[in-house]
């Protein structure tokens, strides 16, 4: 049985806004839902779920649909995004590969 995942109100609002941005962009471009779904290689139902702000569709699929229709998640061009990506790669190289929970301090004061 699949477990039901709960999401915060902020997450739900962000999904709703992003979905509405996609729908507005699609409508402004006079594209049908079926046309965009075909371009993204997804079902029309999946596209409707994205536009409704449902948390179920995979994030890569949502980003692909947004890119196809011209909705940008980041307000930067690709070169700036690539630069940010490279900086974050450098930072991740300097950070530890994993983080472990700290051990509780032993109280041995008798």
Secondary structure in CASP SS format (residue, H / E / C, confidence):
PFRMAT SS
TARGET T0000
AUTHOR 0000-0000-0000
METHOD secondary structure of the structure
MODEL  1
X C 1.00
X C 1.00
X C 1.00
X C 1.00
X C 1.00
X C 1.00
X C 1.00
X C 1.00
X H 1.00
X H 1.00
X H 1.00
X H 1.00
X H 1.00
X H 1.00
X H 1.00
X H 1.00
X H 1.00
X H 1.00
X H 1.00
X H 1.00
X H 1.00
X H 1.00
X H 1.00
X H 1.00
X H 1.00
X H 1.00
X H 1.00
X H 1.00
X C 1.00
X C 1.00
X C 1.00
X C 1.00
X H 1.00
X H 1.00
X H 1.00
X H 1.00
X H 1.00
X H 1.00
X H 1.00
X H 1.00
X C 1.00
X C 1.00
X C 1.00
X H 1.00
X H 1.00
X H 1.00
X H 1.00
X H 1.00
X H 1.00
X H 1.00
X H 1.00
X H 1.00
X C 1.00
X C 1.00
X C 1.00
X C 1.00
X C 1.00
X C 1.00
X H 1.00
X H 1.00
X H 1.00
X H 1.00
X H 1.00
X H 1.00
X H 1.00
X H 1.00
X H 1.00
X H 1.00
X H 1.00
X C 1.00
X C 1.00
X C 1.00
X C 1.00
X C 1.00
X C 1.00
X C 1.00
X C 1.00
X H 1.00
X H 1.00
X H 1.00
X H 1.00
X H 1.00
X H 1.00
X H 1.00
X H 1.00
X H 1.00
X H 1.00
X H 1.00
X H 1.00
X H 1.00
X H 1.00
X H 1.00
X H 1.00
X H 1.00
X C 1.00
X C 1.00
X C 1.00
X C 1.00
X C 1.00
X C 1.00
X C 1.00
X C 1.00
X C 1.00
X C 1.00
X C 1.00
X C 1.00
X C 1.00
X C 1.00
X C 1.00
X C 1.00
END
